[in-house]
């Protein structure tokens, strides 16, 4: 009669994975090679 947790859940278009400690963590991915302005006088450079 044990309740099983789903291995993955999706909420608000974000996928969460169940880990060994019983917590869900989001699968976040950062885009690579982005260059954009972060203010009037600054830019981000990779």
N, C-alpha and C positions, 0 to 999 in steps of 0.2 A: 504494500500500500504506500510505497515511497513516491513522492512527487518528483518527476523528472523535469529538469529545466531545459528549455530549447537551447541548442548549441549556438544559434545566431538569431538575432531579432533585428527587424528594421523599423525604425521610427524616424519620421521626418526626413526620409531619404538618406539616413545614416545607418550603416550596418554596425551592430554591436556583437562582439564575440565573447562567449562565456569562457573564462579562464579557470585554472585549477583551484583558485581560491574562492570560487563561487561568485565572482563579480563579473559584470559585463563591461568591456572596454570598447570604445569606438574605433573603427578602422579609418583613421584619418590619413589622407595622402596630400602631400604638398606638391604643387606644380613646380617643375624645374625650369630654369632659364627665364624667369620673369624679370623684366626690367620696367619699373614704373616710378613715377614721381611720388615722393612722400612729403611734399611741401613746396613752398614757393622757391626755395633755394637749394633743396637737397634732392639727390637721386640715390637709388639703391643700385649698386653694381655687384655683379657676381664675379 
